[in-house]
């Protein structure tokens, strides 16, 4: 018989067991909680930037140009005397909106393509649909995501809206591939096979059994994809293909600050940190949710 580990003197075994159970039932760990808190702060910055930075992000003050970080301007000022802190806070709305809308476009298109490809040849849709969608996904996967976004912008032209659409279309193939594998796995499950044998209509089986189980991971995937979308949108703005200056958008601020990197490093560092914190927080939170989802299914 395996010996039980010794408890500290005076410890209650029942209380220790309940404490371990409570820790296992926590929805998020410490790291994920920090990531969630940072994302919550970013949401506040996006929804109500005036609470944290009441100044006008577009107001210029030439006499304050290139001022370093101080109590008056925590993140310093840019070449026009605008506060970098104010512009970073107000830029959260533009950057997160582009990332969120692009993620919605990517997940929506990816779900449609993935479901069509995953249902091919089993009484739901024809094999020709599966083959056609699969070929489209292969063509899209042949191009790196950011390069695909650049191809889209080459046809639509630069701007915030085209950049959002381009990032959404570029992320769709990744979602579609995962959804396709999920749908194919659920479609071959005993639950779906039993419903088919009992004579249930394909549409009813799809709505009641396939979609609810196959699309469960999409929320987690979208959380992971949000950080990627923000990075890609900022990259397009950095290249001059997204939000035009002097808009307070993180990628555009990075592009403007690179010219003065030797004399005003804060113009580039702080917008870059905002992008990194957003992407890292979304990734950590998404992976934590995915890990706990797998644990819950076991």
SERO-4910 file (N, C-alpha, C, O; in steps of 0.05 Angstrom, whole numbers):
BEGIN
 pado doro    nc1    nc2    nc3   cac1   cac2   cac3    cc1    cc2    cc3    oc1    oc2    oc3
  Unk    A     17    -24      0      0      0      0     18     25      0     38     26     14
  Unk    A     10     44    -16     26     69    -18     20     87      5     -3     92     12
  Unk    A     42     96     18     39    113     42     29    141     34     38    152     13
  Unk    A     12    152     50      2    179     45     23    199     53     38    194     72
  Unk    A     25    222     39     45    242     47     38    254     73     15    257     80
  Unk    A     59    260     89     55    271    115     44    299    113     52    315     96
  Unk    A     24    305    130     13    332    131     27    348    153     37    336    171
  Unk    A     27    374    150     39    391    172     24    386    198      0    379    199
  Unk    A     39    390    220     28    385    246      3    403    250      3    427    245
  Unk    A    -19    391    259    -43    405    264    -60    410    239    -81    423    241
  Unk    A    -52    400    216    -67    404    191    -91    386    190    -90    363    200
  Unk    A   -113    396    179   -138    380    176   -138    367    149   -138    380    129
  Unk    A   -137    339    148   -137    326    122   -160    333    105   -157    337     81
  Unk    A   -184    336    116   -207    343    100   -204    371     88   -211    376     65
  Unk    A   -194    389    105   -190    417     94   -169    418     73   -172    432     53
  Unk    A   -147    402     76   -126    402     56   -137    390     30   -131    400      8
  Unk    A   -153    369     32   -165    357      8   -183    376     -6   -182    379    -31
  Unk    A   -200    390      9   -218    410     -3   -203    433    -15   -211    444    -36
  Unk    A   -180    441     -3   -164    462    -14   -152    454    -41   -152    470    -60
  Unk    A   -142    429    -43   -132    419    -68   -154    418    -89   -149    425   -112
  Unk    A   -177    409    -81   -200    408   -100   -207    435   -110   -213    439   -134
  Unk    A   -207    455    -92   -214    482   -100   -194    493   -119   -201    507   -138
  Unk    A   -168    487   -114   -148    496   -133   -151    484   -160   -147    498   -181
  Unk    A   -159    458   -161   -163    446   -187   -187    457   -201   -189    457   -226
  Unk    A   -207    467   -186   -231    477   -198   -229    507   -206   -248    517   -218
  Unk    A   -208    520   -199   -205    548   -207   -206    550   -237   -192    535   -251
  Unk    A   -223    569   -248   -225    571   -277   -199    580   -290   -194    572   -313
  Unk    A   -183    596   -276   -158    606   -288   -136    605   -266   -141    608   -243
  Unk    A   -111    601   -276    -89    602   -258    -79    630   -254    -89    649   -266
  Unk    A    -58    634   -238    -48    661   -233    -38    675   -258    -44    699   -262
  Unk    A    -24    660   -276    -15    673   -300    -38    682   -318    -37    704   -329
  Unk    A    -58    664   -321    -81    671   -337    -97    694   -325   -108    711   -339
  Unk    A    -98    696   -298   -112    718   -285    -98    744   -291   -111    765   -295
  Unk    A    -71    744   -290    -56    769   -297    -62    777   -326    -66    800   -332
  Unk    A    -62    757   -344    -68    763   -372    -96    774   -375   -100    793   -391
  Unk    A   -115    762   -361   -142    772   -362   -145    801   -351   -160    817   -362
  Unk    A   -130    807   -330   -130    834   -319   -118    854   -338   -129    876   -341
  Unk    A    -97    846   -352    -85    864   -372   -104    869   -395   -106    892   -405
  Unk    A   -117    848   -404   -136    851   -426   -160    869   -417   -170    884   -433
  Unk    A   -168    866   -392   -190    882   -382   -181    912   -381   -197    929   -388
  Unk    A   -156    917   -374   -146    945   -374   -146    956   -403   -153    979   -407
  Unk    A   -138    939   -422   -138    947   -450   -166    953   -460   -170    971   -475
  Unk    A   -185    937   -451   -213    942   -458   -223    969   -447   -236    984   -461
  Unk    A   -215    975   -422   -222   1001   -411   -209   1024   -427   -222   1044   -432
  Unk    A   -184   1020   -435   -171   1040   -451   -185   1044   -478   -187   1066   -488
  Unk    A   -196   1022   -489   -209   1024   -515   -237   1036   -513   -245   1052   -530
  Unk    A   -252   1029   -492   -279   1038   -489   -281   1066   -477   -297   1082   -487
  Unk    A   -265   1072   -457   -266   1098   -444   -237   1109   -441   -228   1111   -418
  Unk    A   -224   1117   -463   -196   1127   -460   -194   1152   -443   -173   1157   -431
  Unk    A   -216   1168   -443   -215   1193   -428   -211   1189   -398   -202   1208   -384
  Unk    A   -218   1166   -388   -214   1161   -359   -184   1160   -352   -176   1168   -330
  Unk    A   -168   1150   -370   -139   1147   -364   -122   1168   -377   -100   1175   -368
  Unk    A   -132   1180   -399   -117   1201   -413   -137   1221   -424   -145   1219   -447
  Unk    A   -144   1241   -408   -165   1260   -417   -155   1280   -438   -172   1294   -450
  Unk    A   -130   1282   -444   -120   1301   -463   -127   1292   -491   -133   1269   -496
  Unk    A   -125   1311   -510   -130   1306   -538   -106   1293   -551    -84   1304   -550
  Unk    A   -109   1269   -562    -86   1255   -574    -75   1268   -599    -53   1262   -609
  Unk    A    -91   1286   -611    -83   1300   -636    -73   1328   -632    -64   1341   -650
  Unk    A    -75   1339   -607    -67   1366   -601    -37   1368   -602    -23   1353   -588
  Unk    A    -26   1387   -617      3   1390   -620     12   1413   -601     -2   1431   -595
  Unk    A     37   1410   -593     50   1431   -576     80   1431   -583     96   1417   -570
  Unk    A     88   1446   -604    116   1445   -614    136   1450   -592    159   1440   -594
  Unk    A    129   1466   -572    149   1472   -552    155   1448   -534    176   1448   -520
  Unk    A    138   1428   -534    142   1404   -517    152   1381   -534    153   1358   -524
  Unk    A    161   1385   -558    170   1363   -575    194   1349   -564    212   1361   -552
  Unk    A    194   1322   -566    216   1305   -558    222   1307   -528    245   1303   -521
  Unk    A    203   1312   -512    207   1312   -483    207   1283   -473    190   1267   -481
  Unk    A    226   1277   -456    228   1250   -446    206   1244   -425    192   1261   -417
  Unk    A    205   1218   -417    185   1211   -397    188   1227   -372    210   1231   -362
  Unk    A    165   1237   -362    165   1253   -338    138   1250   -324    121   1236   -334
  Unk    A    134   1264   -302    108   1263   -288     86   1275   -305     63   1266   -304
  Unk    A     93   1296   -320     73   1309   -338     66   1291   -361     43   1288   -368
  Unk    A     86   1279   -373     83   1261   -396     97   1234   -389    121   1231   -395
  Unk    A     82   1215   -378     95   1190   -369    110   1175   -391    130   1162   -385
  Unk    A    100   1177   -415    113   1163   -438    128   1182   -456    135   1175   -478
  Unk    A    132   1207   -447    146   1227   -464    127   1238   -485    103   1234   -485
  Unk    A    139   1254   -503    124   1266   -525    137   1260   -552    160   1251   -553
  Unk    A    121   1264   -573    132   1258   -600    143   1283   -613    147   1303   -600
  Unk    A    147   1282   -639    159   1304   -653    141   1329   -655    150   1351   -660
  Unk    A    115   1325   -650     96   1348   -650     88   1356   -622     71   1373   -619
  Unk    A    100   1344   -601     94   1351   -574     69   1337   -563     60   1345   -542
  Unk    A     59   1318   -577     36   1303   -568     45   1282   -548     65   1269   -551
  Unk    A     29   1278   -526     37   1259   -506     34   1230   -516     13   1222   -527
  Unk    A     56   1215   -514     56   1187   -523     37   1170   -507     23   1152   -517
  Unk    A     35   1176   -481     17   1161   -463    -12   1165   -473    -27   1146   -475
  Unk    A    -19   1190   -478    -46   1196   -488    -52   1182   -514    -74   1171   -518
  Unk    A    -32   1181   -532    -37   1169   -558    -38   1138   -556    -52   1125   -571
  Unk    A    -22   1127   -538    -23   1098   -534    -50   1090   -523    -62   1070   -532
  Unk    A    -60   1105   -503    -86   1098   -491   -108   1101   -512   -125   1083   -515
  Unk    A   -109   1123   -526   -130   1127   -547   -126   1108   -570   -145   1102   -584
  Unk    A   -101   1100   -575    -97   1081   -597   -106   1053   -591   -108   1037   -610
  Unk    A   -112   1047   -566   -121   1020   -559   -148   1014   -573   -153    992   -581
  Unk    A   -165   1035   -575   -191   1031   -588   -188   1023   -617   -201   1004   -625
  Unk    A   -171   1037   -632   -168   1030   -660   -155   1003   -664   -164    987   -680
  Unk    A   -134    998   -649   -119    972   -652   -136    948   -644   -137    928   -658
  Unk    A   -150    950   -621   -167    928   -612   -191    924   -630   -200    902   -634
  Unk    A   -202    946   -640   -226    944   -657   -218    930   -683   -232    912   -692
  Unk    A   -195    938   -695   -186    924   -719   -181    895   -714   -189    878   -730
  Unk    A   -167    889   -691   -162    861   -685   -187    845   -680   -189    822   -689
  Unk    A   -206    857   -665   -231    842   -659   -248    837   -684   -257    815   -688
  Unk    A   -251    858   -700   -267    854   -725   -254    835   -744   -267    818   -756
  Unk    A   -227    837   -746   -213    819   -764   -216    790   -754   -218    771   -770
  Unk    A   -215    786   -727   -218    759   -716   -246    749   -722   -250    725   -727
  Unk    A   -267    766   -720   -294    758   -726   -297    750   -755   -310    730   -761
  Unk    A   -284    765   -773   -285    758   -801   -271    732   -806   -281    714   -821
  Unk    A   -247    728   -794   -232    704   -798   -246    679   -787   -248    659   -801
  Unk    A   -257    682   -763   -271    658   -751   -297    652   -767   -303    629   -771
  Unk    A   -312    673   -774   -337    668   -789   -332    654   -815   -345    634   -822
  Unk    A   -313    664   -831   -307    652   -857   -294    624   -852   -300    606   -867
  Unk    A   -277    622   -832   -264    596   -827   -284    575   -818   -282    552   -826
  Unk    A   -304    583   -803   -325    564   -794   -341    554   -818   -346    530   -821
  Unk    A   -349    572   -836   -364    564   -860   -348    545   -877   -358    524   -885
  Unk    A   -323    552   -883   -307    535   -900   -300    509   -886   -301    488   -899
  Unk    A   -294    510   -861   -287    486   -846   -311    466   -844   -307    442   -847
  Unk    A   -334    477   -839   -358    459   -837   -364    447   -864   -370    423   -866
  Unk    A   -363    462   -886   -368    451   -912   -348    429   -919   -355    409   -930
  Unk    A   -323    434   -913   -302    414   -919   -304    390   -901   -299    368   -911
  Unk    A   -311    394   -876   -313    371   -858   -337    353   -861   -336    330   -853
  Unk    A   -358    363   -874   -382    347   -878   -383    333   -905   -403    319   -910
  Unk    A   -363    336   -921   -364    325   -948   -366    295   -949   -352    281   -935
  Unk    A   -384    285   -966   -386    256   -971   -399    239   -951   -396    215   -951
  Unk    A   -414    251   -932   -427    234   -911   -457    241   -909   -468    240   -887
  Unk    A   -470    247   -931   -498    253   -931   -505    282   -924   -528    289   -926
  Unk    A   -486    298   -918   -491    326   -911   -487    343   -936   -505    357   -945
  Unk    A   -463    343   -947   -457    357   -972   -441    337   -990   -431    317   -981
  Unk    A   -440    344  -1016   -427    326  -1035   -397    326  -1032   -385    344  -1020
  Unk    A   -385    305  -1043   -355    304  -1043   -343    326  -1059   -321    335  -1053
  Unk    A   -357    335  -1080   -347    357  -1097   -343    382  -1080   -324    397  -1084
  Unk    A   -362    388  -1061   -359    411  -1044   -335    409  -1026   -320    428  -1023
  Unk    A   -331    385  -1015   -307    380   -998   -282    385  -1014   -263    398  -1004
  Unk    A   -281    373  -1038   -257    376  -1054   -252    405  -1062   -229    414  -1062
  Unk    A   -273    419  -1070   -270    447  -1078   -260    464  -1055   -242    480  -1059
  Unk    A   -273    461  -1032   -264    477  -1009   -236    470  -1000   -220    488   -993
  Unk    A   -229    445  -1001   -202    437   -993   -181    449  -1012   -160    457  -1003
  Unk    A   -188    450  -1038   -169    462  -1057   -165    492  -1051   -143    502  -1053
  Unk    A   -187    505  -1045   -185    534  -1038   -168    538  -1014   -151    556  -1013
  Unk    A   -171    521   -993   -155    524   -969   -126    518   -975   -108    531   -964
  Unk    A   -120    499   -992    -92    493   -999    -79    517  -1013    -56    523  -1008
  Unk    A    -94    530  -1031    -83    554  -1044    -78    576  -1024    -57    590  -1025
  Unk    A    -97    580  -1005    -93    601   -985    -69    595   -967    -55    613   -958
  Unk    A    -66    569   -960    -44    561   -943    -17    563   -957      4    564   -944
  Unk    A    -17    565   -983      8    567   -998     22    594   -993     46    596   -997
  Unk    A      6    614   -984     17    640   -979     18    645   -949     -1    638   -935
  Unk    A     40    656   -938     40    664   -910     17    684   -905      9    699   -922
  Unk    A      8    684   -880    -15    700   -873    -12    729   -879    -29    742   -891
  Unk    A     11    741   -870     15    769   -874     18    776   -904     10    797   -913
  Unk    A     31    758   -919     34    762   -947      6    761   -961      1    777   -979
  Unk    A    -11    743   -952    -38    742   -963    -53    768   -957    -68    778   -974
  Unk    A    -49    780   -933    -61    805   -927    -51    827   -945    -66    845   -953
  Unk    A    -25    827   -951    -14    847   -970    -26    844   -998    -30    864  -1011
  Unk    A    -31    819  -1006    -43    815  -1032    -71    826  -1033    -79    839  -1053
  Unk    A    -86    822  -1011   -113    834  -1010   -112    864  -1011   -128    876  -1025
  Unk    A    -94    876   -996    -92    906   -996    -83    916  -1023    -90    939  -1031
  Unk    A    -68    900  -1038    -60    909  -1065    -84    913  -1083    -83    929  -1102
  Unk    A   -106    898  -1078   -130    901  -1094   -149    922  -1082   -163    936  -1097
  Unk    A   -150    924  -1055   -170    942  -1043   -158    970  -1037   -174    989  -1035
  Unk    A   -132    972  -1035   -120    998  -1028   -116   1000   -998   -128    985   -983
  Unk    A    -98   1018   -989    -93   1020   -960   -115   1034   -945   -133   1046   -957
  Unk    A   -114   1031   -919   -135   1043   -901   -142   1024   -879   -135   1000   -879
  Unk    A   -155   1035   -858   -162   1018   -835   -182    996   -842   -178    973   -833
  Unk    A   -202   1003   -858   -222    982   -865   -210    961   -883   -214    937   -877
  Unk    A   -196    968   -905   -183    947   -920   -163    930   -904   -161    906   -908
  Unk    A   -149    942   -886   -130    927   -869   -145    907   -851   -136    885   -847
  Unk    A   -168    915   -841   -184    897   -824   -194    873   -840   -192    851   -831
  Unk    A   -204    879   -864   -214    857   -881   -191    839   -889   -194    815   -890
  Unk    A   -168    851   -896   -145    835   -905   -135    817   -883   -129    793   -888
  Unk    A   -134    826   -858   -125    809   -836   -145    787   -830   -138    765   -825
  Unk    A   -171    794   -832   -192    774   -828   -190    752   -849   -192    728   -842
  Unk    A   -187    759   -874   -184    738   -895   -159    722   -892   -158    698   -898
  Unk    A   -137    735   -883   -112    721   -880   -113    701   -857    -99    680   -858
  Unk    A   -129    706   -836   -130    687   -814   -151    665   -818   -151    645   -803
  Unk    A   -169    668   -837   -191    649   -842   -181    621   -847   -192    602   -836
  Unk    A   -160    616   -864   -152    589   -870   -144    573   -845   -149    549   -843
  Unk    A   -131    586   -825   -123    572   -801   -147    562   -785   -148    540   -776
  Unk    A   -167    580   -783   -192    571   -769   -206    549   -785   -216    530   -773
  Unk    A   -206    552   -811   -220    532   -827   -208    504   -825   -222    484   -823
  Unk    A   -181    503   -824   -168    477   -821   -175    463   -795   -180    439   -794
  Unk    A   -175    479   -773   -181    467   -747   -211    459   -745   -217    437   -735
  Unk    A   -229    476   -755   -257    469   -755   -262    445   -772   -279    428   -764
  Unk    A   -249    443   -794   -253    419   -812   -246    394   -797   -260    374   -799
  Unk    A   -223    394   -783   -215    369   -769   -234    363   -746   -240    340   -741
  Unk    A   -244    384   -732   -264    380   -711   -290    368   -721   -301    349   -710
  Unk    A   -300    380   -743   -325    370   -755   -322    341   -765   -339    325   -761
  Unk    A   -299    335   -777   -295    308   -787   -294    288   -764   -304    266   -767
  Unk    A   -281    296   -742   -280    278   -719   -307    273   -706   -314    251   -700
  Unk    A   -323    295   -703   -350    292   -691   -368    276   -710   -385    261   -701
  Unk    A   -365    281   -736   -382    267   -756   -378    237   -754   -397    222   -760
  Unk    A   -354    228   -747   -349    199   -746   -354    187   -718   -349    164   -713
  Unk    A   -364    204   -699   -368    194   -672   -393    176   -671   -411    178   -687
  Unk    A   -393    158   -650   -416    140   -647   -443    155   -644   -464    145   -652
  Unk    A   -442    178   -632   -466    194   -627   -479    201   -654   -503    198   -658
  Unk    A   -463    211   -672   -474    219   -698   -481    195   -715   -502    195   -729
  Unk    A   -465    174   -713   -472    149   -728   -499    138   -718   -515    128   -734
  Unk    A   -503    139   -692   -528    128   -681   -552    145   -690   -573    134   -698
  Unk    A   -549    171   -690   -571    189   -699   -577    184   -729   -600    185   -737
  Unk    A   -556    179   -745   -560    173   -773   -575    147   -777   -593    145   -794
  Unk    A   -567    127   -762   -579    100   -764   -609    102   -757   -625     87   -768
  Unk    A   -615    118   -737   -643    121   -728   -660    137   -748   -684    141   -743
  Unk    A   -648    146   -770   -664    159   -790   -668    189   -786   -685    201   -799
  Unk    A   -651    201   -769   -654    230   -765   -645    245   -791   -627    237   -805
  Unk    A   -659    267   -796   -652    282   -820   -624    294   -817   -616    302   -795
  Unk    A   -609    296   -839   -581    306   -838   -580    334   -826   -561    340   -811
  Unk    A   -599    351   -833   -599    378   -822   -602    378   -792   -589    394   -778
  Unk    A   -620    361   -782   -624    360   -753   -599    349   -738   -592    359   -717
  Unk    A   -587    329   -750   -562    318   -739   -540    339   -738   -525    341   -719
  Unk    A   -539    355   -760   -519    376   -761   -522    396   -739   -503    404   -726
  Unk    A   -547    405   -736   -552    427   -717   -551    417   -688   -540    432   -671
  Unk    A   -561    393   -682   -562    384   -655   -537    371   -645   -531    372   -621
  Unk    A   -522    358   -662   -500    341   -653   -473    351   -664   -454    353   -649
  Unk    A   -471    357   -690   -445    363   -701   -435    390   -694   -413    393   -682
  Unk    A   -451    411   -700   -441    438   -695   -436    445   -666   -415    456   -660
  Unk    A   -454    438   -647   -448    445   -619   -422    433   -609   -408    446   -593
  Unk    A   -415    409   -617   -391    396   -608   -366    404   -623   -344    406   -612
  Unk    A   -370    409   -649   -346    416   -666   -337    444   -662   -314    451   -665
  Unk    A   -356    462   -656   -350    491   -655   -343    500   -627   -338    524   -623
  Unk    A   -343    482   -607   -337    490   -580   -309    503   -578   -306    523   -563
  Unk    A   -288    493   -592   -262    505   -589   -259    532   -603   -238    545   -600
  Unk    A   -279    541   -618   -275    566   -634   -271    590   -616   -255    608   -623
  Unk    A   -285    591   -593   -281    614   -575   -252    616   -566   -240    638   -565
  Unk    A   -241    593   -559   -213    593   -550   -195    600   -573   -176    615   -569
  Unk    A   -200    590   -597   -184    597   -620   -186    627   -626   -166    639   -634
  Unk    A   -209    638   -623   -212    667   -628   -196    683   -608   -185    704   -615
  Unk    A   -195    674   -583   -179    688   -563   -150    687   -570   -135    708   -568
  Unk    A   -140    664   -579   -113    663   -589   -108    680   -614    -88    693   -616
  Unk    A   -128    680   -632   -125    695   -657   -126    725   -653   -116    739   -670
  Unk    A   -138    734   -631   -140    763   -627   -113    776   -626   -108    797   -638
  Unk    A    -95    763   -611    -67    774   -609    -53    775   -635    -40    794   -642
  Unk    A    -56    753   -651    -44    752   -677    -56    774   -695    -41    786   -710
  Unk    A    -82    778   -694    -94    798   -711    -85    826   -704    -80    842   -722
  Unk    A    -81    832   -678    -71    858   -670    -43    862   -681    -36    884   -690
  Unk    A    -26    842   -679      1    844   -689      2    849   -719     16    866   -729
  Unk    A    -14    834   -734    -15    837   -763    -26    864   -771    -16    877   -789
  Unk    A    -47    873   -757    -58    900   -763    -37    921   -758    -35    940   -773
  Unk    A    -23    919   -736     -2    938   -729     20    937   -750     32    958   -757
  Unk    A     26    913   -760     47    911   -780     39    925   -806     56    938   -819
  Unk    A     14    922   -814      5    936   -838      5    966   -834     13    980   -853
  Unk    A     -3    976   -811     -1   1005   -806     28   1014   -805     34   1036   -814
  Unk    A     46    997   -795     74   1004   -794     85   1007   -823    102   1024   -828
  Unk    A     74    991   -841     83    993   -869     68   1015   -884     73   1019   -908
  Unk    A     51   1030   -871     36   1052   -884     11   1042   -899      1   1057   -916
  Unk    A      1   1018   -893    -21   1007   -907    -46   1005   -890    -67    996   -899
  Unk    A    -45   1015   -865    -68   1014   -847    -78   1042   -841    -82   1057   -859
  Unk    A    -82   1047   -815    -92   1074   -807    -71   1095   -815    -48   1093   -808
  Unk    A    -80   1116   -828    -61   1137   -836    -54   1156   -813    -71   1159   -795
  Unk    A    -30   1167   -813    -23   1187   -792    -40   1212   -796    -48   1217   -819
  Unk    A    -44   1227   -775    -34   1224   -748    -52   1208   -729    -53   1214   -705
  Unk    A    -67   1189   -740    -85   1173   -723    -70   1160   -701    -48   1149   -705
  Unk    A    -80   1160   -676    -67   1147   -654    -71   1116   -655    -87   1105   -640
  Unk    A    -57   1104   -673    -58   1074   -676    -30   1064   -671    -10   1076   -680
  Unk    A    -27   1041   -657     -1   1032   -648     18   1027   -671     42   1036   -669
  Unk    A     10   1015   -692     28   1010   -715     37   1035   -728     60   1038   -735
  Unk    A     18   1055   -732     25   1080   -743     45   1095   -725     63   1109   -735
  Unk    A     41   1093   -699     60   1106   -680     88   1093   -682    108   1107   -680
  Unk    A     89   1067   -685    115   1054   -689    128   1064   -714    153   1069   -714
  Unk    A    113   1067   -736    124   1076   -761    135   1104   -758    156   1111   -769
  Unk    A    120   1122   -744    130   1149   -740    154   1151   -722    171   1168   -726
  Unk    A    155   1134   -702    177   1135   -683    203   1124   -692    224   1131   -682
  Unk    A    203   1107   -713    228   1095   -722    248   1116   -733    272   1112   -732
  Unk    A    237   1138   -743    255   1159   -754    271   1172   -732    293   1181   -736
  Unk    A    259   1173   -708    272   1187   -685    282   1168   -664    284   1176   -641
  Unk    A    287   1143   -671    294   1123   -651    319   1130   -636    321   1124   -612
  Unk    A    338   1144   -649    364   1150   -636    361   1172   -615    376   1174   -596
  Unk    A    341   1190   -619    339   1213   -601    314   1212   -584    313   1226   -563
  Unk    A    294   1195   -591    269   1194   -576    259   1165   -576    240   1158   -590
  Unk    A    273   1148   -561    267   1119   -562    239   1113   -552    227   1093   -559
  Unk    A    228   1131   -534    202   1126   -522    179   1126   -543    158   1115   -539
  Unk    A    184   1140   -565    163   1141   -586    158   1114   -598    136   1108   -609
  Unk    A    178   1096   -597    175   1069   -609    171   1048   -587    156   1029   -591
  Unk    A    185   1051   -565    184   1030   -544    157   1026   -533    147   1004   -531
  Unk    A    143   1048   -526    117   1045   -511     95   1035   -530     80   1018   -521
  Unk    A     92   1045   -554     72   1032   -572     79   1002   -577     61    986   -579
  Unk    A    105    997   -580    112    969   -584    106    951   -560     97    928   -564
  Unk    A    110    962   -536    102    947   -512     72    942   -511     63    920   -502
  Unk    A     56    961   -520     27    957   -521     20    934   -539      2    918   -532
  Unk    A     32    933   -562     27    910   -580     35    884   -568     20    864   -569
  Unk    A     59    883   -556     69    858   -544     52    849   -521     45    826   -519
  Unk    A     44    868   -503     27    861   -480      0    850   -490    -10    831   -478
  Unk    A    -12    863   -510    -37    853   -520    -35    825   -531    -51    808   -525
  Unk    A    -15    821   -549    -12    795   -561     -5    773   -541    -16    751   -542
  Unk    A     13    779   -522     20    760   -502     -3    753   -483     -7    730   -476
  Unk    A    -18    773   -475    -40    768   -457    -62    751   -470    -72    732   -458
  Unk    A    -68    757   -495    -88    741   -509    -79    713   -513    -95    694   -511
  Unk    A    -53    709   -519    -43    682   -523    -43    666   -497    -51    643   -497
  Unk    A    -33    678   -476    -33    664   -450    -61    657   -441    -66    634   -432
  Unk    A    -80    676   -444   -107    670   -435   -120    648   -453   -133    630   -443
  Unk    A   -115    650   -479   -126    630   -497   -115    602   -492   -130    582   -492
  Unk    A    -89    600   -487    -77    574   -482    -86    563   -455    -90    539   -452
  Unk    A    -90    581   -436   -100    571   -410   -128    560   -413   -135    540   -401
  Unk    A   -145    574   -428   -172    564   -432   -172    538   -447   -188    520   -441
  Unk    A   -155    536   -467   -153    511   -482   -144    488   -465   -154    465   -467
  Unk    A   -124    493   -448   -114    472   -430   -135    463   -410   -138    439   -406
  Unk    A   -150    481   -399   -171    474   -380   -194    461   -394   -208    444   -382
  Unk    A   -199    468   -419   -220    455   -434   -214    426   -439   -231    408   -438
  Unk    A   -188    420   -446   -180    392   -450   -182    377   -424   -190    354   -424
  Unk    A   -174    390   -402   -175    376   -376   -204    370   -368   -209    350   -356
  Unk    A   -222    390   -374   -250    385   -367   -262    362   -383   -279    348   -373
  Unk    A   -254    358   -408   -265    337   -424   -255    310   -415   -269    289   -419
  Unk    A   -231    309   -403   -222    284   -393   -238    276   -369   -233    254   -357
***
